[in-house]
Amino acid sequence: MPTYQYACTACGHQFELFQAFADDPISECPVCKGEVRKVYSNVGVVFKGGGFYKTDSRPAASSGGE
């Protein structure tokens, strides 16, 4: 299940929550019962192996005049 980050707009409390894709996002802070919003951040992704760069799919340069 994915982990979502939330921040309260009233008290500033930040927390993470495990939720399924089908679950509705929460709207209430567990500390002060204020309104919360989702916090979006960058995700670190590392691609390993061949086929991820444009140079991997190009044919080799031919040497010769023709």
N, C-alpha and C positions, 0 to 999 in steps of 0.2 A: 504494500500500500504506500502511496506517496505521502510525504511529509509536507505540510503547509505551514507557513509562518504567518502569524497574525500580530497586529499591534492595536492597542486600544487608543481611540482618539480622545478619550476623557482623561485617563490616568497615565497613559504611556506604557502600560504593561505590555511586554512582548513575550510571545510563547509560540511553541510549535505543536502541531496536532496531526496525528495519523488519521487520514480519511480516505475512503474509497472514492473512486471517480464518480460514482453514482450518488454519493452523499451530498446534501446541500451544504454550502459554506455556513459557518456559524456567524451569528450577528451580535452576540452578547459577550462581553468580557467576563471571565470567571471570577475576577477580583472585585470589580466595582459595578458590574452589570451595565457598563457603558457600551457604546457602539464600537465595533472592531472593523478593521480593514485588512485585506490580505497584503502581505509584504512580498514583493517580487524582487528576486536577486539573480545574478548571473549563475549559470550552472557550468561547472567545469566538466568538459568533455574532451577525451583524448582518443583520437582515431589512430589505431595501430595497424600495420600491414599495408599491402599494396592496394591500389584502386581508389585512394582518397585524394590524390593530387592530379591536376590536369596533365602533368607529364607522364603519369602512369598509363594513360590511354592513348598517347600519341605513338604513331609508328616511328621507328628509329630513323634518323636522318640518313639518307643514302649518300655515300661518298662517290663522287664521279661527276663527270660533266653532263651526263645525260639524264 
